[in-house]
Amino acid sequence: MSCTNLKHNKPTITDTTTTRTIEYQHEINTLLARDSENKHWARIYLHEIDAAIINDDIHAYVFFVGEFEKIPLEIVPHHLRSEPGYAGELSALELHFRLRWFEQAILLYKQQSDPTK
């Protein structure tokens, strides 16, 4: 009996190709466009939050933080985030300085709105 040397090749990602139907690609494109629009509005609201902070306008601050929080920021699954047209995430720095004041703003708003004071 003779033994032969068998070489086992492990498949790699480059050995695999994927094809998408036109409908599936359309769904992906629609999702990416909706995600991009969400992030566009999120950045507008963050700009308005900045203006409210600068102008010491607690009512505007609370309003725009509320609007900001309604926006779903990451609706694209991780495996599609390398697709062309994916709008990058909002950075932690973009969010931190504006939103860390949220709890304090709510407390101040309640104090200003309290008719007994």
For each residue, the residues with C-beta under 8 A, 3 or more apart:
1:
2:
3:
4:
5:
6:
7:
8:
9:
10:
11: 15 16
12: 15 16
13: 16
14:
15: 11 12
16: 11 12 13
17:
18:
19:
20: 24 25 28
21: 24 25
22: 25 26
23: 26 27
24: 20 21 27 28
25: 20 21 22 28 29
26: 22 23 29 30
27: 23 24 30 31
28: 20 24 25 31 32 80 83
29: 25 26 32 33 85
30: 26 27 33 34
31: 27 28 34 35 75 76 80
32: 28 29 35 36 76 80 83 85 86 87
33: 29 30 36 37 85
34: 30 31 37 38 75
35: 31 32 38 39 74 75 76 86 87
36: 32 33 39 40 85 86 87
37: 33 34 40 41
38: 34 35 41 42 71 72 73 75
39: 35 36 42 43 73 87 88 89 90
40: 36 37 43 44 87
41: 37 38 44 45 71
42: 38 39 45 46 68 71 73 90
43: 39 40 46 47 90 94
44: 40 41 47 48
45: 41 42 48 49 64 65 67 68 71
46: 42 43 49 50 68 90 94 95 98
47: 43 44 50 51
48: 44 45 51 52 60 64
49: 45 46 52 53 61 64 65 68 98 99
50: 46 47 53 54 98
51: 47 48 54 55 57 60
52: 48 49 55 57 58 60 61 64
53: 49 50 56 61 98 101
54: 50 51
55: 51 52 60
56: 53
57: 51 52 60 61
58: 52 61 62 105 108 109 112
59: 62 63 109
60: 48 51 52 55 57 63 64
61: 49 52 53 57 58 64 65 101 105
62: 58 59 65 66 105 106 109
63: 59 60 66 67
64: 45 48 49 52 60 61 67 68
65: 45 49 61 62 68 69 98 99 102 105
66: 62 63 69 70
67: 45 63 64 70 71
68: 42 45 46 49 64 65 71 99
69: 65 66
70: 66 67
71: 38 41 42 45 67 68
72: 38 75
73: 38 39 42 89 90
74: 35 89
75: 31 34 35 38 72
76: 31 32 35 80 81 83 86
77: 80 81
78: 81
79: 82
80: 28 31 32 76 77 83 86
81: 76 77 78 86
82: 79 86
83: 28 32 76 80 86
84:
85: 29 32 33 36
86: 32 35 36 76 80 81 82 83
87: 32 35 36 39 40
88: 39
89: 39 73 74
90: 39 42 43 46 73 94 95
91: 94 95
92: 95 96
93: 96 97
94: 43 46 90 91 98
95: 46 90 91 92 98 99
96: 92 93 99 100
97: 93 100
98: 46 49 50 53 65 94 95 101
99: 49 65 68 95 96 102
100: 96 97
101: 53 61 98 104 105
102: 65 99 105 106
103: 106 107
104: 101 107 108
105: 58 61 62 65 101 102 108 109
106: 62 102 103 109 110
107: 103 104 110 111
108: 58 104 105 111 112
109: 58 59 62 105 106 112 113
110: 106 107 113 114
111: 107 108 114 117
112: 58 108 109
113: 109 110
114: 110 111 117
115:
116:
117: 111 114
